[in-house]
Amino acid sequence: MLAQTMMRVARAARAPVQRCALRTFAVTSGEDVALNWSLVDDDITPLNNAYRNLSVRGLIQRAKGTHGPNKSLAVAPGDKPGDAAVSAADVAKALSNVEDVFVVDAAVGSFRGSEVLVRAVTDDAGLALSLQHLLVRTGGASTASSGSDHPIKLFHSSTGSPGISASVSDLGATIVATGNVGVEHIQEAITDATHKLMATGEDELNVLPLAANVYVDGKGATTLEIDVSGKGSVSAPKKGNSLYGVHGAVWSHAGIARLFRGAVVDKKAAKTLGAPKAGDVVIGDAVVTSFDEDNLHGHPTSIVFVGAGKKKADAKSLFAKVARSDAEVEKFDALVKKHGVSISTR
């Protein structure tokens, strides 16, 4: 599997470190010695507390914000990142000089065959809560104290001007961000890194990340909506249907998995998900929420290109408008033909 392959490579690239004695220490919230050592591997030396996958209550207590509707957290909207490159060394230094560091260990890709592990480190409890909603919860390596098995790493310091930079190699992706940068921009950086990493795995012919929202009807049939207008809108599910995934999906030999567990949606779309609810994050007119669903659904029976109008066009040319590489276009075309997917526009 792609994620396992990438994790093996990541482990092989790192010399083994003997820290068995540290495992005998008792772990209390914010005082996980093994977690601290794993952060040192990324040049971050926690000054005081380092929390991994802290509870919703714990994050809200430490977040800069106010009480929102239905016991949600309301925070100020983030800003668009500037064009200047962000220094990874400066972010690591900043994260080593704050009282609290929040670590989110999770993944993108809800199905094991399309899962890529993610570690996010930030001094912003509100952002950590948003990322806990967005990213997929998973067990195994993703909940271990070591961060070496996470191909995607995000480091964010709340100080400085809003900025974000990313670098991707065959071994993984590193994203560094500063200031009050909008969570939607961080999500996009994670999405872009995922596309690039999935293009390098040994199972690349069977794994295709899609910029799609996923709907499932009462019989389990799956429909993908791909917005070619660039608006990123989320349609309310039709009667008897449910919204399975937002902001992306992964199409593999096994079927359709959602890329993210949660979503950043406007308040109108949030109502279809029963949000905002307790623990959600309200950011201006947007809501960051999560919803539990199955890890995998069957291959899509239909794909709707939203914003394409009523003009007839072939699926390949329509998908090329949102694909991130020519390889994705070819892969999409092959999968559509293989599974006899119905194509429509609106």
C-alpha positions, -999 to +999 in steps of 0.1 A: +000+000+000+011+035-007+012+047+029+031+017+041+056+020+013+062+056+021+065+048+058+091+021+052+111+045+031+109+071+058+121+047+085+149+034+063+162+070+058+165+075+096+192+059+117+178+039+147+179+057+180+180+038+213+155+054+237+141+024+254+147+037+289+124+067+282+095+043+279+095+037+316+085+073+325+049+079+334+031+101+308+009+129+320-009+155+298+017+178+283+046+159+297+052+131+273+090+125+272+089+103+241+068+129+223+093+156+232+122+136+218+103+130+186+099+168+183+136+173+189+141+152+157+125+181+139+146+207+157+118+216+181+126+216+218+094+222+238+098+249+264+071+236+287+041+215+276+036+194+244+002+179+239-006+152+214-042+148+201-055+168+231-092+165+238-117+190+224-123+204+258-086+208+265-080+226+232-110+249+237-097+258+272-064+269+257-076+285+225-078+322+217-115+327+210-150+330+224-179+307+230-198+301+197-232+286+190-240+252+206-208+252+226-186+256+196-154+277+195-155+311+176-122+324+164-111+353+142-109+346+104-074+338+091-056+358+064-043+350+030-006+340+031+020+364+016+044+356-012+075+355+009+091+322+017+087+309+053+118+297+071+115+263+086+144+271+110+126+302+122+093+283+128+111+256+147+128+282+169+095+300+176+078+267+185+107+260+210+100+292+228+063+290+236+046+276+267+024+251+249+028+231+217+000+211+202+006+180+181-020+165+159-012+130+146-037+118+120-039+112+083-055+120+049-073+092+031-099+073+051-091+039+036-059+021+046-049+015+010-049+053+003-038+066+037-010+091+042-001+099+077+001+135+088+017+152+118+009+188+126+027+209+152+014+243+162+012+267+191-024+277+182-049+255+200-077+267+178-059+256+146-051+223+163-088+218+169-096+226+133-070+201+121-084+174+144-117+179+127-103+179+092-079+151+093-087+114+095-084+097+129-063+065+127-045+041+149-011+024+148+018+046+139-003+078+138-010+076+175+025+067+185+048+093+200+073+091+171+067+113+142+091+095+119+063+075+101+044+107+090+052+115+054+034+149+057+045+172+084+031+207+091+048+232+114+030+264+123+040+293+145+013+319+153+040+347+153+049+367+123+031+377+091+007+351+075+028+329+053+031+293+041+058+273+022+060+237+013+086+213+000+079+178-013+104+149-020+100+112-026+103+107+012+077+131+023+064+167+025+072+195+049+048+225+052+058+255+073+034+283+081+034+315+102+009+340+116-029+339+114-030+321+081-064+309+071-071+272+078-083+268+042-049+277+030-033+251+053-058+225+041-050+233+005-012+229+012-019+195+027-041+185-003-014+196-027+013+176-008-010+146-009-015+148-046+023+149-052+031+121-028+004+098-042+020+103-076+053+088-064+041+056-047+044+021-060+006+018-063+002+051-083-019+034-110-045+025-085-046+057-064-061+089-077-068+119-055-098+139-067-110+174-060-145+162-054-174+161-029-189+127-025-226+118-020-242+084-013-278+074-019-299+051+001-288+021-019-251+028-015-245+042-050-218+069-050-218+102-069-189+125-072-194+162-077-164+180-092-165+218-092-148+231-123-159+267-116-133+272-088-160+282-063-156+251-042-193+250-033-209+222-015-244+212-026-270+201-001-276+163-004-308+153-023-336+138-002-325+102+008-289+109+001-260+117+025-228+137+022-199+114+025-168+135+019-159+172+013-128+188-002-115+157-018-117+119-023-093+091-032-103+067-060-084+034-058-089-002-070-110-007-039-134+022-044-139+057-031-124+070+002-127+105+015-096+126+017-107+145+049-128+135+078-142+170+082-149+201+062-146+239+061-180+250+049-203+280+049-231+282+074-257+271+049-238+240+040-230+234+077-267+230+085-268+199+063-241+184+085-259+194+118-232+221+124-221+240+143-222+216+171-203+213+203-165+214+197-168+228+161-148+258+151-167+289+138-145+312+117-165+342+106-191+328+081-174+294+079-176+264+102-150+237+106-167+205+115-163+167+112-187+138+107-182+101+110-187+079+080-175+045+066-139+043+055-147+032+020-176+032-005-179+015-039-167+028-072-187+059-083-217+052-105-219+088-117-198+120-118-213+155-121-191+184-132-205+214-114-201+248-131-195+233-166-228+244-179-250+223-202-226+221-231-215+186-239-179+177-232-160+146-225-150+136-190-113+138-198-113+174-209-135+184-180-113+168-154-082+184-170-095+217-157-090+207-120-063+179-123-029+187-109-010+167-135-014+151-169-009+117-152-040+123-131-060+131-162-050+098-178-056+079-147-091+094-143-100+086-179-090+050-175-110+046-143-141+061-157-140+038-187-131+007-166-161+012-142-186+025-168-192+058-149-220+081-160-209+116-167-231+148-166-228+185-162-247+213-146 
